[in-house]
Amino acid sequence: MDQCYPRGVDSAKVIEVIETKSARGAGTPAQPARIVTEYWSLNGKKLAEFDPIRKEAFNHDG
């Protein structure tokens, strides 16, 4: 019998959030220039941030 392996996303849905993209960094080796994506609730609460030079995404816990 073949084994079943995880293959990715099994479900997705559209939710209402605000996505912002903004430039960050000075363009130096210590502070590379990049685009940072942030996600906000409709009430203005920061939910998450993706900074491509960081290994982990920022998730706001409250």
PDB file of N, CA, C and O in Angstrom:
ATOM      1  N   MET A   1       0.845  -1.186   0.000  1.00  0.00           N
ATOM      2  CA  MET A   1       0.000   0.000   0.000  1.00  0.00           C
ATOM      3  C   MET A   1       0.883   1.239   0.000  1.00  0.00           C
ATOM      4  O   MET A   1       1.877   1.289   0.725  1.00  0.00           O
ATOM      5  N   ASP A   2       0.534   2.241  -0.803  1.00  0.00           N
ATOM      6  CA  ASP A   2       1.296   3.484  -0.862  1.00  0.00           C
ATOM      7  C   ASP A   2       1.079   4.293   0.404  1.00  0.00           C
ATOM      8  O   ASP A   2      -0.011   4.307   0.977  1.00  0.00           O
ATOM      9  N   GLN A   3       2.151   4.974   0.833  1.00  0.00           N
ATOM     10  CA  GLN A   3       2.037   5.851   1.995  1.00  0.00           C
ATOM     11  C   GLN A   3       1.547   7.222   1.556  1.00  0.00           C
ATOM     12  O   GLN A   3       1.802   7.661   0.434  1.00  0.00           O
ATOM     13  N   CYS A   4       0.850   7.879   2.445  1.00  0.00           N
ATOM     14  CA  CYS A   4       0.350   9.217   2.178  1.00  0.00           C
ATOM     15  C   CYS A   4       1.303  10.232   2.814  1.00  0.00           C
ATOM     16  O   CYS A   4       1.619  10.125   3.999  1.00  0.00           O
ATOM     17  N   TYR A   5       1.760  11.212   2.035  1.00  0.00           N
ATOM     18  CA  TYR A   5       2.670  12.236   2.528  1.00  0.00           C
ATOM     19  C   TYR A   5       2.004  13.608   2.436  1.00  0.00           C
ATOM     20  O   TYR A   5       1.222  13.862   1.520  1.00  0.00           O
ATOM     21  N   PRO A   6       2.318  14.492   3.389  1.00  0.00           N
ATOM     22  CA  PRO A   6       1.772  15.857   3.291  1.00  0.00           C
ATOM     23  C   PRO A   6       2.181  16.487   1.965  1.00  0.00           C
ATOM     24  O   PRO A   6       3.312  16.302   1.513  1.00  0.00           O
ATOM     25  N   ARG A   7       1.281  17.219   1.348  1.00  0.00           N
ATOM     26  CA  ARG A   7       1.568  17.769   0.038  1.00  0.00           C
ATOM     27  C   ARG A   7       1.361  19.264  -0.060  1.00  0.00           C
ATOM     28  O   ARG A   7       1.523  19.836  -1.139  1.00  0.00           O
ATOM     29  N   GLY A   8       1.011  19.905   1.023  1.00  0.00           N
ATOM     30  CA  GLY A   8       0.818  21.350   0.970  1.00  0.00           C
ATOM     31  C   GLY A   8      -0.530  21.762   1.511  1.00  0.00           C
ATOM     32  O   GLY A   8      -1.081  21.103   2.393  1.00  0.00           O
ATOM     33  N   VAL A   9      -1.057  22.836   0.991  1.00  0.00           N
ATOM     34  CA  VAL A   9      -2.300  23.436   1.473  1.00  0.00           C
ATOM     35  C   VAL A   9      -3.498  22.596   1.058  1.00  0.00           C
ATOM     36  O   VAL A   9      -3.627  22.198  -0.100  1.00  0.00           O
ATOM     37  N   ASP A  10      -4.369  22.334   2.020  1.00  0.00           N
ATOM     38  CA  ASP A  10      -5.597  21.599   1.743  1.00  0.00           C
ATOM     39  C   ASP A  10      -6.828  22.501   1.754  1.00  0.00           C
ATOM     40  O   ASP A  10      -7.908  22.091   1.329  1.00  0.00           O
ATOM     41  N   SER A  11      -6.661  23.726   2.241  1.00  0.00           N
ATOM     42  CA  SER A  11      -7.800  24.630   2.312  1.00  0.00           C
ATOM     43  C   SER A  11      -7.296  26.060   2.285  1.00  0.00           C
ATOM     44  O   SER A  11      -6.203  26.350   2.771  1.00  0.00           O
ATOM     45  N   ALA A  12      -8.087  26.947   1.719  1.00  0.00           N
ATOM     46  CA  ALA A  12      -7.776  28.377   1.730  1.00  0.00           C
ATOM     47  C   ALA A  12      -9.078  29.142   1.717  1.00  0.00           C
ATOM     48  O   ALA A  12     -10.075  28.670   1.170  1.00  0.00           O
ATOM     49  N   LYS A  13      -9.078  30.315   2.314  1.00  0.00           N
ATOM     50  CA  LYS A  13     -10.264  31.150   2.268  1.00  0.00           C
ATOM     51  C   LYS A  13      -9.853  32.615   2.271  1.00  0.00           C
ATOM     52  O   LYS A  13      -8.764  32.967   2.726  1.00  0.00           O
ATOM     53  N   VAL A  14     -10.716  33.444   1.770  1.00  0.00           N
ATOM     54  CA  VAL A  14     -10.483  34.872   1.713  1.00  0.00           C
ATOM     55  C   VAL A  14     -10.935  35.484   3.032  1.00  0.00           C
ATOM     56  O   VAL A  14     -12.047  35.247   3.501  1.00  0.00           O
ATOM     57  N   ILE A  15     -10.042  36.280   3.618  1.00  0.00           N
ATOM     58  CA  ILE A  15     -10.394  36.990   4.849  1.00  0.00           C
ATOM     59  C   ILE A  15     -10.053  38.463   4.658  1.00  0.00           C
ATOM     60  O   ILE A  15      -9.194  38.810   3.847  1.00  0.00           O
ATOM     61  N   GLU A  16     -10.718  39.311   5.397  1.00  0.00           N
ATOM     62  CA  GLU A  16     -10.482  40.740   5.249  1.00  0.00           C
ATOM     63  C   GLU A  16      -9.364  41.198   6.158  1.00  0.00           C
ATOM     64  O   GLU A  16      -9.504  41.206   7.381  1.00  0.00           O
ATOM     65  N   VAL A  17      -8.252  41.580   5.553  1.00  0.00           N
ATOM     66  CA  VAL A  17      -7.134  42.210   6.262  1.00  0.00           C
ATOM     67  C   VAL A  17      -6.584  43.305   5.355  1.00  0.00           C
ATOM     68  O   VAL A  17      -6.877  43.349   4.160  1.00  0.00           O
ATOM     69  N   ILE A  18      -5.792  44.174   5.936  1.00  0.00           N
ATOM     70  CA  ILE A  18      -5.095  45.194   5.165  1.00  0.00           C
ATOM     71  C   ILE A  18      -3.661  44.728   5.001  1.00  0.00           C
ATOM     72  O   ILE A  18      -2.993  44.404   5.983  1.00  0.00           O
ATOM     73  N   GLU A  19      -3.181  44.692   3.759  1.00  0.00           N
ATOM     74  CA  GLU A  19      -1.796  44.324   3.473  1.00  0.00           C
ATOM     75  C   GLU A  19      -1.063  45.591   3.043  1.00  0.00           C
ATOM     76  O   GLU A  19      -1.495  46.276   2.116  1.00  0.00           O
ATOM     77  N   THR A  20       0.054  45.905   3.718  1.00  0.00           N
ATOM     78  CA  THR A  20       0.872  47.042   3.325  1.00  0.00           C
ATOM     79  C   THR A  20       2.251  46.538   2.919  1.00  0.00           C
ATOM     80  O   THR A  20       2.735  45.534   3.442  1.00  0.00           O
ATOM     81  N   LYS A  21       2.875  47.239   1.987  1.00  0.00           N
ATOM     82  CA  LYS A  21       4.244  46.941   1.570  1.00  0.00           C
ATOM     83  C   LYS A  21       5.006  48.251   1.653  1.00  0.00           C
ATOM     84  O   LYS A  21       4.564  49.271   1.123  1.00  0.00           O
ATOM     85  N   SER A  22       6.160  48.219   2.324  1.00  0.00           N
ATOM     86  CA  SER A  22       6.945  49.438   2.462  1.00  0.00           C
ATOM     87  C   SER A  22       8.428  49.134   2.408  1.00  0.00           C
ATOM     88  O   SER A  22       8.880  48.057   2.798  1.00  0.00           O
ATOM     89  N   ALA A  23       9.184  50.123   1.909  1.00  0.00           N
ATOM     90  CA  ALA A  23      10.632  49.994   1.825  1.00  0.00           C
ATOM     91  C   ALA A  23      11.227  50.133   3.220  1.00  0.00           C
ATOM     92  O   ALA A  23      10.765  50.929   4.037  1.00  0.00           O
ATOM     93  N   ARG A  24      12.269  49.334   3.471  1.00  0.00           N
ATOM     94  CA  ARG A  24      12.969  49.394   4.750  1.00  0.00           C
ATOM     95  C   ARG A  24      14.453  49.177   4.477  1.00  0.00           C
ATOM     96  O   ARG A  24      14.813  48.475   3.531  1.00  0.00           O
ATOM     97  N   GLY A  25      15.303  49.764   5.282  1.00  0.00           N
ATOM     98  CA  GLY A  25      16.743  49.581   5.159  1.00  0.00           C
ATOM     99  C   GLY A  25      17.402  50.725   4.416  1.00  0.00           C
ATOM    100  O   GLY A  25      16.776  51.402   3.600  1.00  0.00           O
ATOM    101  N   ALA A  26      18.685  50.930   4.714  1.00  0.00           N
ATOM    102  CA  ALA A  26      19.450  52.035   4.138  1.00  0.00           C
ATOM    103  C   ALA A  26      20.214  51.637   2.879  1.00  0.00           C
ATOM    104  O   ALA A  26      20.851  52.485   2.255  1.00  0.00           O
ATOM    105  N   GLY A  27      20.161  50.385   2.504  1.00  0.00           N
ATOM    106  CA  GLY A  27      20.876  49.930   1.322  1.00  0.00           C
ATOM    107  C   GLY A  27      22.338  49.615   1.575  1.00  0.00           C
ATOM    108  O   GLY A  27      23.130  49.537   0.636  1.00  0.00           O
ATOM    109  N   THR A  28      22.700  49.432   2.839  1.00  0.00           N
ATOM    110  CA  THR A  28      24.065  49.080   3.213  1.00  0.00           C
ATOM    111  C   THR A  28      24.119  47.592   3.541  1.00  0.00           C
ATOM    112  O   THR A  28      23.072  46.969   3.720  1.00  0.00           O
ATOM    113  N   PRO A  29      25.318  47.005   3.624  1.00  0.00           N
ATOM    114  CA  PRO A  29      25.388  45.589   4.021  1.00  0.00           C
ATOM    115  C   PRO A  29      24.762  45.325   5.396  1.00  0.00           C
ATOM    116  O   PRO A  29      24.164  44.271   5.616  1.00  0.00           O
ATOM    117  N   ALA A  30      24.900  46.279   6.313  1.00  0.00           N
ATOM    118  CA  ALA A  30      24.316  46.106   7.646  1.00  0.00           C
ATOM    119  C   ALA A  30      22.800  46.295   7.638  1.00  0.00           C
ATOM    120  O   ALA A  30      22.098  45.697   8.453  1.00  0.00           O
ATOM    121  N   GLN A  31      22.289  47.129   6.717  1.00  0.00           N
ATOM    122  CA  GLN A  31      20.859  47.401   6.615  1.00  0.00           C
ATOM    123  C   GLN A  31      20.439  47.329   5.148  1.00  0.00           C
ATOM    124  O   GLN A  31      20.240  48.365   4.515  1.00  0.00           O
ATOM    125  N   PRO A  32      20.302  46.114   4.596  1.00  0.00           N
ATOM    126  CA  PRO A  32      19.939  45.993   3.176  1.00  0.00           C
ATOM    127  C   PRO A  32      18.565  46.589   2.874  1.00  0.00           C
ATOM    128  O   PRO A  32      17.650  46.514   3.695  1.00  0.00           O
ATOM    129  N   ALA A  33      18.435  47.174   1.701  1.00  0.00           N
ATOM    130  CA  ALA A  33      17.137  47.686   1.256  1.00  0.00           C
ATOM    131  C   ALA A  33      16.257  46.497   0.868  1.00  0.00           C
ATOM    132  O   ALA A  33      16.715  45.558   0.217  1.00  0.00           O
ATOM    133  N   ARG A  34      15.000  46.552   1.272  1.00  0.00           N
ATOM    134  CA  ARG A  34      14.063  45.475   0.937  1.00  0.00           C
ATOM    135  C   ARG A  34      12.642  45.983   1.121  1.00  0.00           C
ATOM    136  O   ARG A  34      12.423  47.054   1.687  1.00  0.00           O
ATOM    137  N   ILE A  35      11.687  45.210   0.642  1.00  0.00           N
ATOM    138  CA  ILE A  35      10.270  45.516   0.818  1.00  0.00           C
ATOM    139  C   ILE A  35       9.731  44.616   1.924  1.00  0.00           C
ATOM    140  O   ILE A  35       9.870  43.394   1.870  1.00  0.00           O
ATOM    141  N   VAL A  36       9.118  45.235   2.924  1.00  0.00           N
ATOM    142  CA  VAL A  36       8.533  44.522   4.061  1.00  0.00           C
ATOM    143  C   VAL A  36       7.018  44.522   3.903  1.00  0.00           C
ATOM    144  O   VAL A  36       6.416  45.561   3.635  1.00  0.00           O
ATOM    145  N   THR A  37       6.404  43.355   4.069  1.00  0.00           N
ATOM    146  CA  THR A  37       4.949  43.217   3.972  1.00  0.00           C
ATOM    147  C   THR A  37       4.379  43.084   5.375  1.00  0.00           C
ATOM    148  O   THR A  37       4.837  42.263   6.170  1.00  0.00           O
ATOM    149  N   GLU A  38       3.372  43.901   5.671  1.00  0.00           N
ATOM    150  CA  GLU A  38       2.698  43.851   6.977  1.00  0.00           C
ATOM    151  C   GLU A  38       1.213  43.587   6.756  1.00  0.00           C
ATOM    152  O   GLU A  38       0.638  43.983   5.743  1.00  0.00           O
ATOM    153  N   TYR A  39       0.608  42.912   7.726  1.00  0.00           N
ATOM    154  CA  TYR A  39      -0.824  42.615   7.687  1.00  0.00           C
ATOM    155  C   TYR A  39      -1.479  43.220   8.917  1.00  0.00           C
ATOM    156  O   TYR A  39      -0.992  43.056  10.036  1.00  0.00           O
ATOM    157  N   TRP A  40      -2.588  43.923   8.702  1.00  0.00           N
ATOM    158  CA  TRP A  40      -3.293  44.668   9.742  1.00  0.00           C
ATOM    159  C   TRP A  40      -4.770  44.292   9.741  1.00  0.00           C
ATOM    160  O   TRP A  40      -5.345  43.991   8.695  1.00  0.00           O
ATOM    161  N   SER A  41      -5.380  44.312  10.931  1.00  0.00           N
ATOM    162  CA  SER A  41      -6.831  44.130  11.002  1.00  0.00           C
ATOM    163  C   SER A  41      -7.501  45.403  10.499  1.00  0.00           C
ATOM    164  O   SER A  41      -6.847  46.435  10.351  1.00  0.00           O
ATOM    165  N   LEU A  42      -8.785  45.331  10.240  1.00  0.00           N
ATOM    166  CA  LEU A  42      -9.527  46.513   9.804  1.00  0.00           C
ATOM    167  C   LEU A  42      -9.629  47.550  10.914  1.00  0.00           C
ATOM    168  O   LEU A  42      -9.972  48.703  10.652  1.00  0.00           O
ATOM    169  N   ASN A  43      -9.334  47.153  12.160  1.00  0.00           N
ATOM    170  CA  ASN A  43      -9.329  48.076  13.289  1.00  0.00           C
ATOM    171  C   ASN A  43      -7.955  48.692  13.533  1.00  0.00           C
ATOM    172  O   ASN A  43      -7.789  49.474  14.469  1.00  0.00           O
ATOM    173  N   GLY A  44      -6.973  48.354  12.708  1.00  0.00           N
ATOM    174  CA  GLY A  44      -5.648  48.949  12.837  1.00  0.00           C
ATOM    175  C   GLY A  44      -4.665  48.183  13.707  1.00  0.00           C
ATOM    176  O   GLY A  44      -3.603  48.712  14.036  1.00  0.00           O
ATOM    177  N   LYS A  45      -4.989  46.950  14.089  1.00  0.00           N
ATOM    178  CA  LYS A  45      -4.079  46.138  14.896  1.00  0.00           C
ATOM    179  C   LYS A  45      -3.136  45.372  13.974  1.00  0.00           C
ATOM    180  O   LYS A  45      -3.581  44.703  13.042  1.00  0.00           O
ATOM    181  N   LYS A  46      -1.824  45.472  14.239  1.00  0.00           N
ATOM    182  CA  LYS A  46      -0.847  44.756  13.431  1.00  0.00           C
ATOM    183  C   LYS A  46      -0.942  43.269  13.736  1.00  0.00           C
ATOM    184  O   LYS A  46      -0.858  42.857  14.893  1.00  0.00           O
ATOM    185  N   LEU A  47      -1.118  42.467  12.695  1.00  0.00           N
ATOM    186  CA  LEU A  47      -1.295  41.028  12.850  1.00  0.00           C
ATOM    187  C   LEU A  47      -0.012  40.251  12.563  1.00  0.00           C
ATOM    188  O   LEU A  47       0.310  39.302  13.277  1.00  0.00           O
ATOM    189  N   ALA A  48       0.718  40.647  11.525  1.00  0.00           N
ATOM    190  CA  ALA A  48       1.911  39.908  11.132  1.00  0.00           C
ATOM    191  C   ALA A  48       2.778  40.774  10.232  1.00  0.00           C
ATOM    192  O   ALA A  48       2.323  41.758   9.649  1.00  0.00           O
ATOM    193  N   GLU A  49       4.045  40.375  10.137  1.00  0.00           N
ATOM    194  CA  GLU A  49       4.994  41.084   9.278  1.00  0.00           C
ATOM    195  C   GLU A  49       5.921  40.072   8.624  1.00  0.00           C
ATOM    196  O   GLU A  49       6.372  39.126   9.269  1.00  0.00           O
ATOM    197  N   PHE A  50       6.204  40.274   7.336  1.00  0.00           N
ATOM    198  CA  PHE A  50       7.199  39.453   6.650  1.00  0.00           C
ATOM    199  C   PHE A  50       8.317  40.366   6.168  1.00  0.00           C
ATOM    200  O   PHE A  50       8.107  41.239   5.326  1.00  0.00           O
ATOM    201  N   ASP A  51       9.510  40.148   6.720  1.00  0.00           N
ATOM    202  CA  ASP A  51      10.707  40.886   6.335  1.00  0.00           C
ATOM    203  C   ASP A  51      11.631  39.862   5.683  1.00  0.00           C
ATOM    204  O   ASP A  51      12.090  38.947   6.367  1.00  0.00           O
ATOM    205  N   PRO A  52      11.921  39.979   4.394  1.00  0.00           N
ATOM    206  CA  PRO A  52      12.653  38.924   3.700  1.00  0.00           C
ATOM    207  C   PRO A  52      14.053  38.640   4.228  1.00  0.00           C
ATOM    208  O   PRO A  52      14.602  37.582   3.919  1.00  0.00           O
ATOM    209  N   ILE A  53      14.656  39.533   5.010  1.00  0.00           N
ATOM    210  CA  ILE A  53      15.988  39.223   5.533  1.00  0.00           C
ATOM    211  C   ILE A  53      15.928  38.536   6.892  1.00  0.00           C
ATOM    212  O   ILE A  53      16.951  38.079   7.401  1.00  0.00           O
ATOM    213  N   ARG A  54      14.761  38.462   7.471  1.00  0.00           N
ATOM    214  CA  ARG A  54      14.613  37.752   8.745  1.00  0.00           C
ATOM    215  C   ARG A  54      14.220  36.313   8.468  1.00  0.00           C
ATOM    216  O   ARG A  54      13.505  36.029   7.507  1.00  0.00           O
ATOM    217  N   LYS A  55      14.686  35.412   9.308  1.00  0.00           N
ATOM    218  CA  LYS A  55      14.403  33.989   9.101  1.00  0.00           C
ATOM    219  C   LYS A  55      12.990  33.620   9.491  1.00  0.00           C
ATOM    220  O   LYS A  55      12.447  32.641   8.980  1.00  0.00           O
ATOM    221  N   GLU A  56      12.380  34.384  10.387  1.00  0.00           N
ATOM    222  CA  GLU A  56      11.021  34.084  10.840  1.00  0.00           C
ATOM    223  C   GLU A  56      10.106  35.288  10.617  1.00  0.00           C
ATOM    224  O   GLU A  56      10.539  36.436  10.723  1.00  0.00           O
ATOM    225  N   ALA A  57       8.869  35.021  10.315  1.00  0.00           N
ATOM    226  CA  ALA A  57       7.896  36.088  10.197  1.00  0.00           C
ATOM    227  C   ALA A  57       7.507  36.554  11.591  1.00  0.00           C
ATOM    228  O   ALA A  57       7.489  35.763  12.534  1.00  0.00           O
ATOM    229  N   PHE A  58       7.196  37.836  11.718  1.00  0.00           N
ATOM    230  CA  PHE A  58       6.713  38.382  12.975  1.00  0.00           C
ATOM    231  C   PHE A  58       5.217  38.113  13.070  1.00  0.00           C
ATOM    232  O   PHE A  58       4.457  38.439  12.158  1.00  0.00           O
ATOM    233  N   ASN A  59       4.803  37.517  14.180  1.00  0.00           N
ATOM    234  CA  ASN A  59       3.379  37.316  14.448  1.00  0.00           C
ATOM    235  C   ASN A  59       3.051  38.038  15.728  1.00  0.00           C
ATOM    236  O   ASN A  59       3.675  37.795  16.761  1.00  0.00           O
ATOM    237  N   HIS A  60       2.080  38.922  15.673  1.00  0.00           N
ATOM    238  CA  HIS A  60       1.704  39.697  16.849  1.00  0.00           C
ATOM    239  C   HIS A  60       0.769  38.882  17.721  1.00  0.00           C
ATOM    240  O   HIS A  60      -0.259  38.388  17.259  1.00  0.00           O
ATOM    241  N   ASP A  61       1.140  38.744  18.999  1.00  0.00           N
ATOM    242  CA  ASP A  61       0.334  37.927  19.929  1.00  0.00           C
ATOM    243  C   ASP A  61      -0.623  38.732  20.771  1.00  0.00           C
ATOM    244  O   ASP A  61      -1.371  38.146  21.554  1.00  0.00           O
ATOM    245  N   GLY A  62      -0.639  40.013  20.655  1.00  0.00           N
ATOM    246  CA  GLY A  62      -1.610  40.769  21.418  1.00  0.00           C
ATOM    247  C   GLY A  62      -1.004  41.897  22.072  1.00  0.00           C
ATOM    248  O   GLY A  62      -1.688  42.650  22.765  1.00  0.00           O
TER     249      GLY A  62
END
